[in-house]
Amino acid sequence: MVEHVTENHGVGGSIPPLGTISDLTTPALVLDRSRLEANASRMRAKVQSLGVMLRPHVKTSKSIDVLHVLAGVDAGPITVSTLAEARYFFAHGVTDILYAVGVAAVKLPEIAELIRSGCKLRVILDTVEAAKAVRAFVEAEQVPIEVLIEIDSDGHRAGVAPNDLLLIEIGRSLGPSLVGVMTHAGASYDCRTTAEFEAMAEQERSLTVQAAERLRTAGHPCPIVSVGSTPTVHYSCGFDGVTEVRAGVYAFGDLVQSELGTCTTDDIAIGVLASVIGHNRQHDRVLIDAGFLALSRDRGTAALPIDWGYGAVCDPVSSEIIQDLTVSSTNQEHGIVTARSGEIDFDRFPVGSRVKILPNHACATAAAYDRYFVTEGGEQIVAVWDRVNGW
Ligand SMILES: Cc1ncc(COP(=O)(O)O)c(C=O)c1O
């Protein structure tokens, strides 16, 4: 059994070997560092070619070691989705943090504490109520909280429409706390063709730039224009007027991303190692010890051309997908593997053997784990990296 270590144990040096994935108890989250590095450099090349700054969203990995691969050792600006991530990354030396979930007033004291400790932590909001709460807090506590107004660029989730009068009212309510606008075009996940993705990326960009211009015209300085999702950044043809882009899931890739064309299944960097725990020959099922708590309930590929059930079944070492198989259903701790063709070759999966399951949605699957067992694509574990969960 591999001991829990929270720091990076590189190969070589005087640190004893960490064993192999055969030593791991299951389920366990395995991260292929070579794939992560390749995904990271592809994204860096893309944003460099378009001349815009990348603010990776770390909600996918929630790991300082992963961030170092994404952004280099002096990790630059990041996006977070929880204050637990903000605290963790700040404790690891990251100071430029955008907390990109509409801020609840109850969190302002904790946000102020981070800011007073030297963290440049910015927040987002899209209501007058929240803007007034932040302004009142800033004035009462004399703490400078900087705010981006969330823009609705796709009708998908949150934000103010760029042409809504509300935008200016929120700007007015914020006063000097206003520093920019941001959006996340989650509707990019509904695009299917390159033309649709490119049009969505352009819509995300142009509507957010338009919102910034309206605020400026109304006399409110708006230096930051922040946009992004993995699909819109991947398919974007230009970021005129944008100061930074945010993408997160590109770091690991997943089955959804492979179907959206932002990566291939050979780029997917994480998988859940599971043990075969039973053979149900009557119903042609192999049972594994990874159910919905280990794989997540995410069924993101259900509406995509290839429905991978709860995940794609792979060889545990080569990560080669066994195309005929999926985890077709799950209970809490059981995964049920079936064959699309109907018949399973039980001899290929003896009880006690291992499989690796590639996730539909990397962020959701990784959320069940507190560490990554890192490999270079083979059996050897070269490091154990921690991650932060909770809120
Ligand atoms: C506000 C915000 N920004 C950026 C992202 C990153 O997008 P993706 O997961 O497509 O990389 C997300 C993801 O949910 C998000 O909510």
The ligand as a Gaussian input file, in Angstrom:
#p B3LYP/6-31G(d) Opt

LIG

0 1
 C      -17.052000      30.999000     -14.187000
 C      -16.304000      29.931000     -14.899000
 N      -15.208000      30.244000     -15.587000
 C      -14.498000      29.322000     -16.257000
 C      -14.879000      27.995000     -16.240000
 C      -14.026000      27.000000     -16.951000
 O      -14.704000      26.356000     -17.995000
 P      -14.356000      24.873000     -18.431000
 O      -14.820000      23.976000     -17.342000
 O      -15.129000      24.697000     -19.707000
 O      -12.895000      24.805000     -18.627000
 C      -16.024000      27.625000     -15.523000
 C      -16.478000      26.241000     -15.496000
 O      -17.525000      25.898000     -15.032000
 C      -16.758000      28.614000     -14.833000
 O      -17.864000      28.337000     -14.125000

